[in-house]
Amino acid sequence: MLLCDEPTGQLDSATGGKLMGMLKDLSRRGICVVVVTHDPAAAAWADRTLHLIDGHFTSP
């Protein structure tokens, strides 16, 4: 399992895209990848998203 907290937070968009592509590849290889982000562009890479609202997880 790989836990990532704002992995693209301090990166330019090109580098962030490369990193998210690498994380997606790991996921396809069977590694569980969990990304926590406020960035909609980073969240768009996800197969599944959950939102945390008032301490409760919701699915969009």
N, CA, C and O atoms as a Tripos MOL2 file, in Angstrom:
@<TRIPOS>MOLECULE
protein
  240   239    60     0     0
PROTEIN
NO_CHARGES

@<TRIPOS>ATOM
      1 N           0.8460   -1.1590    0.0000 N.3       1 MET1
      2 CA          0.0000    0.0000    0.0000 C.3       1 MET1
      3 C           0.8980    1.2300    0.0000 C.2       1 MET1
      4 O           1.8790    1.3020    0.7400 O.2       1 MET1
      5 N           0.5470    2.1860   -0.8350 N.am      2 LEU2
      6 CA          1.2750    3.4470   -0.9290 C.3       2 LEU2
      7 C           0.3160    4.5770   -0.5660 C.2       2 LEU2
      8 O          -0.7100    4.7570   -1.2230 O.2       2 LEU2
      9 N           0.6440    5.3340    0.4700 N.am      3 LEU3
     10 CA         -0.1750    6.4680    0.8980 C.3       3 LEU3
     11 C           0.4980    7.7620    0.4590 C.2       3 LEU3
     12 O           1.6740    7.9770    0.7530 O.2       3 LEU3
     13 N          -0.2300    8.6260   -0.2400 N.am      4 CYS4
     14 CA          0.3280    9.8640   -0.7800 C.3       4 CYS4
     15 C          -0.5280   11.0500   -0.3300 C.2       4 CYS4
     16 O          -1.7150   11.1160   -0.6490 O.2       4 CYS4
     17 N           0.0600   11.9680    0.3960 N.am      5 ASP5
     18 CA         -0.6290   13.1570    0.8650 C.3       5 ASP5
     19 C          -0.1930   14.3370   -0.0010 C.2       5 ASP5
     20 O           0.9510   14.7860    0.0850 O.2       5 ASP5
     21 N          -1.0970   14.8340   -0.8270 N.am      6 GLU6
     22 CA         -0.8220   15.9530   -1.7430 C.3       6 GLU6
     23 C           0.4640   15.7310   -2.5510 C.2       6 GLU6
     24 O           1.3770   16.5550   -2.4930 O.2       6 GLU6
     25 N           0.5430   14.6230   -3.3040 N.am      7 PRO7
     26 CA          1.7970   14.3030   -3.9950 C.3       7 PRO7
     27 C           2.1990   15.3180   -5.0700 C.2       7 PRO7
     28 O           3.3730   15.3890   -5.4340 O.2       7 PRO7
     29 N           1.2590   16.0920   -5.5780 N.am      8 THR8
     30 CA          1.5870   17.0590   -6.6360 C.3       8 THR8
     31 C           1.6020   18.4930   -6.1170 C.2       8 THR8
     32 O           1.7150   19.4340   -6.9030 O.2       8 THR8
     33 N           1.4890   18.6650   -4.8220 N.am      9 GLY9
     34 CA          1.3280   19.9890   -4.2230 C.3       9 GLY9
     35 C           2.3780   21.0220   -4.5930 C.2       9 GLY9
     36 O           2.0340   22.1880   -4.7840 O.2       9 GLY9
     37 N           3.6270   20.6450   -4.6990 N.am     10 GLN10
     38 CA          4.6990   21.6030   -4.9830 C.3      10 GLN10
     39 C           5.3300   21.3800   -6.3560 C.2      10 GLN10
     40 O           6.4560   21.8130   -6.6030 O.2      10 GLN10
     41 N           4.6000   20.7020   -7.2510 N.am     11 LEU11
     42 CA          5.1460   20.3750   -8.5590 C.3      11 LEU11
     43 C           4.4730   21.1910   -9.6590 C.2      11 LEU11
     44 O           3.3150   21.5900   -9.5280 O.2      11 LEU11
     45 N           5.2100   21.4330  -10.7440 N.am     12 ASP12
     46 CA          4.5720   22.0590  -11.9040 C.3      12 ASP12
     47 C           3.6560   21.0200  -12.5460 C.2      12 ASP12
     48 O           3.7620   19.8310  -12.2440 O.2      12 ASP12
     49 N           2.7580   21.4590  -13.4310 N.am     13 SER13
     50 CA          1.7310   20.5650  -13.9640 C.3      13 SER13
     51 C           2.3190   19.4060  -14.7720 C.2      13 SER13
     52 O           1.7900   18.2950  -14.7130 O.2      13 SER13
     53 N           3.3970   19.6350  -15.5220 N.am     14 ALA14
     54 CA          3.9970   18.5510  -16.3140 C.3      14 ALA14
     55 C           4.5790   17.4740  -15.4070 C.2      14 ALA14
     56 O           4.3570   16.2840  -15.6320 O.2      14 ALA14
     57 N           5.3140   17.8810  -14.3970 N.am     15 THR15
     58 CA          5.9190   16.9170  -13.4700 C.3      15 THR15
     59 C           4.8340   16.2150  -12.6590 C.2      15 THR15
     60 O           4.9230   15.0130  -12.4090 O.2      15 THR15
     61 N           3.8140   16.9620  -12.2510 N.am     16 GLY16
     62 CA          2.7000   16.3580  -11.5200 C.3      16 GLY16
     63 C           1.9910   15.3010  -12.3560 C.2      16 GLY16
     64 O           1.6090   14.2490  -11.8450 O.2      16 GLY16
     65 N           1.8170   15.5860  -13.6430 N.am     17 GLY17
     66 CA          1.1940   14.6070  -14.5310 C.3      17 GLY17
     67 C           2.0260   13.3450  -14.6620 C.2      17 GLY17
     68 O           1.4840   12.2390  -14.6910 O.2      17 GLY17
     69 N           3.3420   13.5050  -14.7400 N.am     18 LYS18
     70 CA          4.2270   12.3410  -14.8110 C.3      18 LYS18
     71 C           4.1290   11.5140  -13.5350 C.2      18 LYS18
     72 O           4.0640   10.2860  -13.5850 O.2      18 LYS18
     73 N           4.1200   12.1930  -12.3950 N.am     19 LEU19
     74 CA          4.0210   11.4880  -11.1190 C.3      19 LEU19
     75 C           2.6960   10.7370  -11.0150 C.2      19 LEU19
     76 O           2.6690    9.5800  -10.5960 O.2      19 LEU19
     77 N           1.6050   11.3890  -11.3930 N.am     20 MET20
     78 CA          0.3070   10.7240  -11.3150 C.3      20 MET20
     79 C           0.2540    9.5360  -12.2710 C.2      20 MET20
     80 O          -0.3780    8.5250  -11.9670 O.2      20 MET20
     81 N           0.9120    9.6490  -13.4200 N.am     21 GLY21
     82 CA          0.9930    8.5240  -14.3400 C.3      21 GLY21
     83 C           1.7410    7.3520  -13.7290 C.2      21 GLY21
     84 O           1.3580    6.1970  -13.9170 O.2      21 GLY21
     85 N           2.8030    7.6460  -13.0000 N.am     22 MET22
     86 CA          3.5680    6.5970  -12.3210 C.3      22 MET22
     87 C           2.7160    5.9230  -11.2430 C.2      22 MET22
     88 O           2.7540    4.7020  -11.0910 O.2      22 MET22
     89 N           1.9450    6.7270  -10.4930 N.am     23 LEU23
     90 CA          1.0780    6.1550   -9.4650 C.3      23 LEU23
     91 C          -0.0170    5.2930  -10.0960 C.2      23 LEU23
     92 O          -0.3680    4.2410   -9.5610 O.2      23 LEU23
     93 N          -0.5540    5.7380  -11.2290 N.am     24 LYS24
     94 CA         -1.5800    4.9690  -11.9360 C.3      24 LYS24
     95 C          -0.9970    3.6370  -12.4030 C.2      24 LYS24
     96 O          -1.6620    2.6050  -12.3140 O.2      24 LYS24
     97 N           0.2400    3.6530  -12.9000 N.am     25 ASP25
     98 CA          0.8970    2.4330  -13.3400 C.3      25 ASP25
     99 C           1.0830    1.4610  -12.1760 C.2      25 ASP25
    100 O           0.8660    0.2580  -12.3280 O.2      25 ASP25
    101 N           1.4820    1.9770  -11.0230 N.am     26 LEU26
    102 CA          1.6130    1.1170   -9.8360 C.3      26 LEU26
    103 C           0.2760    0.4760   -9.4850 C.2      26 LEU26
    104 O           0.2130   -0.7020   -9.1330 O.2      26 LEU26
    105 N          -0.7890    1.2630   -9.5830 N.am     27 SER27
    106 CA         -2.1240    0.7530   -9.2900 C.3      27 SER27
    107 C          -2.4930   -0.3750  -10.2530 C.2      27 SER27
    108 O          -3.0420   -1.3970   -9.8400 O.2      27 SER27
    109 N          -2.1940   -0.1850  -11.5200 N.am     28 ARG28
    110 CA         -2.4880   -1.2260  -12.5210 C.3      28 ARG28
    111 C          -1.6990   -2.5040  -12.2590 C.2      28 ARG28
    112 O          -2.1200   -3.5900  -12.6570 O.2      28 ARG28
    113 N          -0.5610   -2.3750  -11.5920 N.am     29 ARG29
    114 CA          0.2720   -3.5370  -11.2750 C.3      29 ARG29
    115 C          -0.1550   -4.2160   -9.9770 C.2      29 ARG29
    116 O           0.4730   -5.1820   -9.5440 O.2      29 ARG29
    117 N          -1.2240   -3.7120   -9.3560 N.am     30 GLY30
    118 CA         -1.7620   -4.3580   -8.1680 C.3      30 GLY30
    119 C          -1.3910   -3.7110   -6.8560 C.2      30 GLY30
    120 O          -1.7670   -4.2130   -5.7970 O.2      30 GLY30
    121 N          -0.6550   -2.5980   -6.8940 N.am     31 ILE31
    122 CA         -0.3160   -1.8770   -5.6650 C.3      31 ILE31
    123 C          -1.5030   -1.0000   -5.2780 C.2      31 ILE31
    124 O          -2.0410   -0.2790   -6.1180 O.2      31 ILE31
    125 N          -1.9070   -1.0570   -4.0300 N.am     32 CYS32
    126 CA         -2.9750   -0.1830   -3.5480 C.3      32 CYS32
    127 C          -2.3890    1.2130   -3.3440 C.2      32 CYS32
    128 O          -1.4840    1.3980   -2.5300 O.2      32 CYS32
    129 N          -2.9090    2.1970   -4.0880 N.am     33 VAL33
    130 CA         -2.4180    3.5760   -4.0100 C.3      33 VAL33
    131 C          -3.5460    4.4460   -3.4770 C.2      33 VAL33
    132 O          -4.6260    4.4960   -4.0650 O.2      33 VAL33
    133 N          -3.2990    5.1290   -2.3710 N.am     34 VAL34
    134 CA         -4.2710    6.0440   -1.7740 C.3      34 VAL34
    135 C          -3.6820    7.4480   -1.8570 C.2      34 VAL34
    136 O          -2.5990    7.7120   -1.3350 O.2      34 VAL34
    137 N          -4.4140    8.3440   -2.5200 N.am     35 VAL35
    138 CA         -3.9710    9.7310   -2.6830 C.3      35 VAL35
    139 C          -4.9690   10.6420   -1.9800 C.2      35 VAL35
    140 O          -6.1740   10.5480   -2.2120 O.2      35 VAL35
    141 N          -4.4700   11.5120   -1.1330 N.am     36 VAL36
    142 CA         -5.2880   12.5290   -0.4860 C.3      36 VAL36
    143 C          -4.9090   13.8570   -1.1270 C.2      36 VAL36
    144 O          -3.7380   14.2380   -1.1360 O.2      36 VAL36
    145 N          -5.9120   14.5660   -1.6670 N.am     37 THR37
    146 CA         -5.6000   15.8010   -2.3820 C.3      37 THR37
    147 C          -6.7800   16.7610   -2.3840 C.2      37 THR37
    148 O          -7.9330   16.3630   -2.2230 O.2      37 THR37
    149 N          -6.4630   18.0260   -2.5710 N.am     38 HIS38
    150 CA         -7.4600   19.0560   -2.8180 C.3      38 HIS38
    151 C          -7.4770   19.4290   -4.2990 C.2      38 HIS38
    152 O          -8.3110   20.2230   -4.7350 O.2      38 HIS38
    153 N          -6.5650   18.8620   -5.0590 N.am     39 ASP39
    154 CA         -6.3660   19.2020   -6.4700 C.3      39 ASP39
    155 C          -7.2860   18.3730   -7.3670 C.2      39 ASP39
    156 O          -7.1100   17.1580   -7.4620 O.2      39 ASP39
    157 N          -8.2600   18.9990   -8.0240 N.am     40 PRO40
    158 CA         -9.1670   18.2460   -8.9000 C.3      40 PRO40
    159 C          -8.4420   17.5450  -10.0490 C.2      40 PRO40
    160 O          -8.8730   16.4760  -10.4800 O.2      40 PRO40
    161 N          -7.3580   18.1220  -10.5510 N.am     41 ALA41
    162 CA         -6.6010   17.4890  -11.6360 C.3      41 ALA41
    163 C          -5.9560   16.1860  -11.1640 C.2      41 ALA41
    164 O          -5.9260   15.2030  -11.9040 O.2      41 ALA41
    165 N          -5.4460   16.1780   -9.9470 N.am     42 ALA42
    166 CA         -4.8660   14.9530   -9.3910 C.3      42 ALA42
    167 C          -5.9630   13.9290   -9.1110 C.2      42 ALA42
    168 O          -5.7760   12.7400   -9.3690 O.2      42 ALA42
    169 N          -7.0840   14.3690   -8.5940 N.am     43 ALA43
    170 CA         -8.1960   13.4640   -8.2950 C.3      43 ALA43
    171 C          -8.7640   12.8320   -9.5640 C.2      43 ALA43
    172 O          -9.2870   11.7190   -9.5190 O.2      43 ALA43
    173 N          -8.6650   13.5280  -10.6880 N.am     44 ALA44
    174 CA         -9.2000   13.0140  -11.9500 C.3      44 ALA44
    175 C          -8.4930   11.7260  -12.3970 C.2      44 ALA44
    176 O          -9.0450   10.9740  -13.2000 O.2      44 ALA44
    177 N          -7.3000   11.4670  -11.8990 N.am     45 TRP45
    178 CA         -6.5670   10.2480  -12.2410 C.3      45 TRP45
    179 C          -7.1340    9.0210  -11.5340 C.2      45 TRP45
    180 O          -6.8300    7.8930  -11.9230 O.2      45 TRP45
    181 N          -7.9370    9.2160  -10.5230 N.am     46 ALA46
    182 CA         -8.3850    8.1140   -9.6620 C.3      46 ALA46
    183 C          -9.4300    7.2280  -10.3330 C.2      46 ALA46
    184 O         -10.2420    7.6920  -11.1340 O.2      46 ALA46
    185 N          -9.3880    5.9530   -9.9880 N.am     47 ASP47
    186 CA        -10.4420    5.0240  -10.4040 C.3      47 ASP47
    187 C         -11.6730    5.1940   -9.5160 C.2      47 ASP47
    188 O         -12.8000    4.9340   -9.9380 O.2      47 ASP47
    189 N         -11.4420    5.6290   -8.3000 N.am     48 ARG48
    190 CA        -12.5270    5.8140   -7.3340 C.3      48 ARG48
    191 C         -12.1930    7.0110   -6.4680 C.2      48 ARG48
    192 O         -11.0420    7.1760   -6.0640 O.2      48 ARG48
    193 N         -13.1650    7.8430   -6.1770 N.am     49 THR49
    194 CA        -12.9430    8.9780   -5.2800 C.3      49 THR49
    195 C         -13.9470    8.9350   -4.1330 C.2      49 THR49
    196 O         -15.0880    8.4980   -4.2890 O.2      49 THR49
    197 N         -13.4950    9.3940   -3.0010 N.am     50 LEU50
    198 CA        -14.3420    9.5890   -1.8270 C.3      50 LEU50
    199 C         -14.1390   11.0210   -1.3680 C.2      50 LEU50
    200 O         -13.0380   11.5610   -1.4730 O.2      50 LEU50
    201 N         -15.1700   11.6200   -0.8720 N.am     51 HIS51
    202 CA        -15.0850   12.9720   -0.3410 C.3      51 HIS51
    203 C         -15.2970   12.9060    1.1680 C.2      51 HIS51
    204 O         -16.1380   12.1520    1.6570 O.2      51 HIS51
    205 N         -14.5320   13.6960    1.8870 N.am     52 LEU52
    206 CA        -14.6820   13.7730    3.3330 C.3      52 LEU52
    207 C         -15.4120   15.0670    3.6540 C.2      52 LEU52
    208 O         -14.8780   16.1590    3.4620 O.2      52 LEU52
    209 N         -16.6320   14.9340    4.1440 N.am     53 ILE53
    210 CA        -17.4440   16.1040    4.4690 C.3      53 ILE53
    211 C         -17.9280   15.9620    5.9040 C.2      53 ILE53
    212 O         -18.6000   14.9900    6.2510 O.2      53 ILE53
    213 N         -17.5820   16.9340    6.7300 N.am     54 ASP54
    214 CA        -17.9760   16.9340    8.1310 C.3      54 ASP54
    215 C         -17.6200   15.6260    8.8380 C.2      54 ASP54
    216 O         -18.3910   15.1310    9.6600 O.2      54 ASP54
    217 N         -16.4490   15.0680    8.5150 N.am     55 GLY55
    218 CA        -15.9770   13.8680    9.1710 C.3      55 GLY55
    219 C         -16.5510   12.5700    8.6350 C.2      55 GLY55
    220 O         -16.3050   11.5040    9.1990 O.2      55 GLY55
    221 N         -17.3150   12.6490    7.5490 N.am     56 HIS56
    222 CA        -17.9290   11.4430    6.9750 C.3      56 HIS56
    223 C         -17.5250   11.3070    5.5040 C.2      56 HIS56
    224 O         -17.5070   12.2870    4.7600 O.2      56 HIS56
    225 N         -17.2040   10.0780    5.1010 N.am     57 PHE57
    226 CA        -16.8780    9.8320    3.7130 C.3      57 PHE57
    227 C         -18.1460    9.7330    2.8930 C.2      57 PHE57
    228 O         -19.1170    9.0970    3.3050 O.2      57 PHE57
    229 N         -18.1350   10.3630    1.7340 N.am     58 THR58
    230 CA        -19.2490   10.2650    0.7900 C.3      58 THR58
    231 C         -18.6770    9.9300   -0.5690 C.2      58 THR58
    232 O         -17.5090   10.2080   -0.8430 O.2      58 THR58
    233 N         -19.4780    9.3450   -1.4080 N.am     59 SER59
    234 CA        -19.0700    9.0390   -2.7720 C.3      59 SER59
    235 C         -19.7970   10.0050   -3.6860 C.2      59 SER59
    236 O         -21.0050   10.1960   -3.5490 O.2      59 SER59
    237 N         -19.0730   10.6230   -4.6230 N.am     60 PRO60
    238 CA        -19.7380   11.6180   -5.4870 C.3      60 PRO60
    239 C         -20.7890   11.0120   -6.3850 C.2      60 PRO60
    240 O         -21.4250   11.7260   -7.1600 O.2      60 PRO60
@<TRIPOS>BOND
     1     1     2 1
     2     2     3 1
     3     3     4 2
     4     3     5 am
     5     5     6 1
     6     6     7 1
     7     7     8 2
     8     7     9 am
     9     9    10 1
    10    10    11 1
    11    11    12 2
    12    11    13 am
    13    13    14 1
    14    14    15 1
    15    15    16 2
    16    15    17 am
    17    17    18 1
    18    18    19 1
    19    19    20 2
    20    19    21 am
    21    21    22 1
    22    22    23 1
    23    23    24 2
    24    23    25 am
    25    25    26 1
    26    26    27 1
    27    27    28 2
    28    27    29 am
    29    29    30 1
    30    30    31 1
    31    31    32 2
    32    31    33 am
    33    33    34 1
    34    34    35 1
    35    35    36 2
    36    35    37 am
    37    37    38 1
    38    38    39 1
    39    39    40 2
    40    39    41 am
    41    41    42 1
    42    42    43 1
    43    43    44 2
    44    43    45 am
    45    45    46 1
    46    46    47 1
    47    47    48 2
    48    47    49 am
    49    49    50 1
    50    50    51 1
    51    51    52 2
    52    51    53 am
    53    53    54 1
    54    54    55 1
    55    55    56 2
    56    55    57 am
    57    57    58 1
    58    58    59 1
    59    59    60 2
    60    59    61 am
    61    61    62 1
    62    62    63 1
    63    63    64 2
    64    63    65 am
    65    65    66 1
    66    66    67 1
    67    67    68 2
    68    67    69 am
    69    69    70 1
    70    70    71 1
    71    71    72 2
    72    71    73 am
    73    73    74 1
    74    74    75 1
    75    75    76 2
    76    75    77 am
    77    77    78 1
    78    78    79 1
    79    79    80 2
    80    79    81 am
    81    81    82 1
    82    82    83 1
    83    83    84 2
    84    83    85 am
    85    85    86 1
    86    86    87 1
    87    87    88 2
    88    87    89 am
    89    89    90 1
    90    90    91 1
    91    91    92 2
    92    91    93 am
    93    93    94 1
    94    94    95 1
    95    95    96 2
    96    95    97 am
    97    97    98 1
    98    98    99 1
    99    99   100 2
   100    99   101 am
   101   101   102 1
   102   102   103 1
   103   103   104 2
   104   103   105 am
   105   105   106 1
   106   106   107 1
   107   107   108 2
   108   107   109 am
   109   109   110 1
   110   110   111 1
   111   111   112 2
   112   111   113 am
   113   113   114 1
   114   114   115 1
   115   115   116 2
   116   115   117 am
   117   117   118 1
   118   118   119 1
   119   119   120 2
   120   119   121 am
   121   121   122 1
   122   122   123 1
   123   123   124 2
   124   123   125 am
   125   125   126 1
   126   126   127 1
   127   127   128 2
   128   127   129 am
   129   129   130 1
   130   130   131 1
   131   131   132 2
   132   131   133 am
   133   133   134 1
   134   134   135 1
   135   135   136 2
   136   135   137 am
   137   137   138 1
   138   138   139 1
   139   139   140 2
   140   139   141 am
   141   141   142 1
   142   142   143 1
   143   143   144 2
   144   143   145 am
   145   145   146 1
   146   146   147 1
   147   147   148 2
   148   147   149 am
   149   149   150 1
   150   150   151 1
   151   151   152 2
   152   151   153 am
   153   153   154 1
   154   154   155 1
   155   155   156 2
   156   155   157 am
   157   157   158 1
   158   158   159 1
   159   159   160 2
   160   159   161 am
   161   161   162 1
   162   162   163 1
   163   163   164 2
   164   163   165 am
   165   165   166 1
   166   166   167 1
   167   167   168 2
   168   167   169 am
   169   169   170 1
   170   170   171 1
   171   171   172 2
   172   171   173 am
   173   173   174 1
   174   174   175 1
   175   175   176 2
   176   175   177 am
   177   177   178 1
   178   178   179 1
   179   179   180 2
   180   179   181 am
   181   181   182 1
   182   182   183 1
   183   183   184 2
   184   183   185 am
   185   185   186 1
   186   186   187 1
   187   187   188 2
   188   187   189 am
   189   189   190 1
   190   190   191 1
   191   191   192 2
   192   191   193 am
   193   193   194 1
   194   194   195 1
   195   195   196 2
   196   195   197 am
   197   197   198 1
   198   198   199 1
   199   199   200 2
   200   199   201 am
   201   201   202 1
   202   202   203 1
   203   203   204 2
   204   203   205 am
   205   205   206 1
   206   206   207 1
   207   207   208 2
   208   207   209 am
   209   209   210 1
   210   210   211 1
   211   211   212 2
   212   211   213 am
   213   213   214 1
   214   214   215 1
   215   215   216 2
   216   215   217 am
   217   217   218 1
   218   218   219 1
   219   219   220 2
   220   219   221 am
   221   221   222 1
   222   222   223 1
   223   223   224 2
   224   223   225 am
   225   225   226 1
   226   226   227 1
   227   227   228 2
   228   227   229 am
   229   229   230 1
   230   230   231 1
   231   231   232 2
   232   231   233 am
   233   233   234 1
   234   234   235 1
   235   235   236 2
   236   235   237 am
   237   237   238 1
   238   238   239 1
   239   239   240 2
@<TRIPOS>SUBSTRUCTURE
     1 MET1         2 RESIDUE 1 A MET
     2 LEU2         6 RESIDUE 1 A LEU
     3 LEU3        10 RESIDUE 1 A LEU
     4 CYS4        14 RESIDUE 1 A CYS
     5 ASP5        18 RESIDUE 1 A ASP
     6 GLU6        22 RESIDUE 1 A GLU
     7 PRO7        26 RESIDUE 1 A PRO
     8 THR8        30 RESIDUE 1 A THR
     9 GLY9        34 RESIDUE 1 A GLY
    10 GLN10       38 RESIDUE 1 A GLN
    11 LEU11       42 RESIDUE 1 A LEU
    12 ASP12       46 RESIDUE 1 A ASP
    13 SER13       50 RESIDUE 1 A SER
    14 ALA14       54 RESIDUE 1 A ALA
    15 THR15       58 RESIDUE 1 A THR
    16 GLY16       62 RESIDUE 1 A GLY
    17 GLY17       66 RESIDUE 1 A GLY
    18 LYS18       70 RESIDUE 1 A LYS
    19 LEU19       74 RESIDUE 1 A LEU
    20 MET20       78 RESIDUE 1 A MET
    21 GLY21       82 RESIDUE 1 A GLY
    22 MET22       86 RESIDUE 1 A MET
    23 LEU23       90 RESIDUE 1 A LEU
    24 LYS24       94 RESIDUE 1 A LYS
    25 ASP25       98 RESIDUE 1 A ASP
    26 LEU26      102 RESIDUE 1 A LEU
    27 SER27      106 RESIDUE 1 A SER
    28 ARG28      110 RESIDUE 1 A ARG
    29 ARG29      114 RESIDUE 1 A ARG
    30 GLY30      118 RESIDUE 1 A GLY
    31 ILE31      122 RESIDUE 1 A ILE
    32 CYS32      126 RESIDUE 1 A CYS
    33 VAL33      130 RESIDUE 1 A VAL
    34 VAL34      134 RESIDUE 1 A VAL
    35 VAL35      138 RESIDUE 1 A VAL
    36 VAL36      142 RESIDUE 1 A VAL
    37 THR37      146 RESIDUE 1 A THR
    38 HIS38      150 RESIDUE 1 A HIS
    39 ASP39      154 RESIDUE 1 A ASP
    40 PRO40      158 RESIDUE 1 A PRO
    41 ALA41      162 RESIDUE 1 A ALA
    42 ALA42      166 RESIDUE 1 A ALA
    43 ALA43      170 RESIDUE 1 A ALA
    44 ALA44      174 RESIDUE 1 A ALA
    45 TRP45      178 RESIDUE 1 A TRP
    46 ALA46      182 RESIDUE 1 A ALA
    47 ASP47      186 RESIDUE 1 A ASP
    48 ARG48      190 RESIDUE 1 A ARG
    49 THR49      194 RESIDUE 1 A THR
    50 LEU50      198 RESIDUE 1 A LEU
    51 HIS51      202 RESIDUE 1 A HIS
    52 LEU52      206 RESIDUE 1 A LEU
    53 ILE53      210 RESIDUE 1 A ILE
    54 ASP54      214 RESIDUE 1 A ASP
    55 GLY55      218 RESIDUE 1 A GLY
    56 HIS56      222 RESIDUE 1 A HIS
    57 PHE57      226 RESIDUE 1 A PHE
    58 THR58      230 RESIDUE 1 A THR
    59 SER59      234 RESIDUE 1 A SER
    60 PRO60      238 RESIDUE 1 A PRO
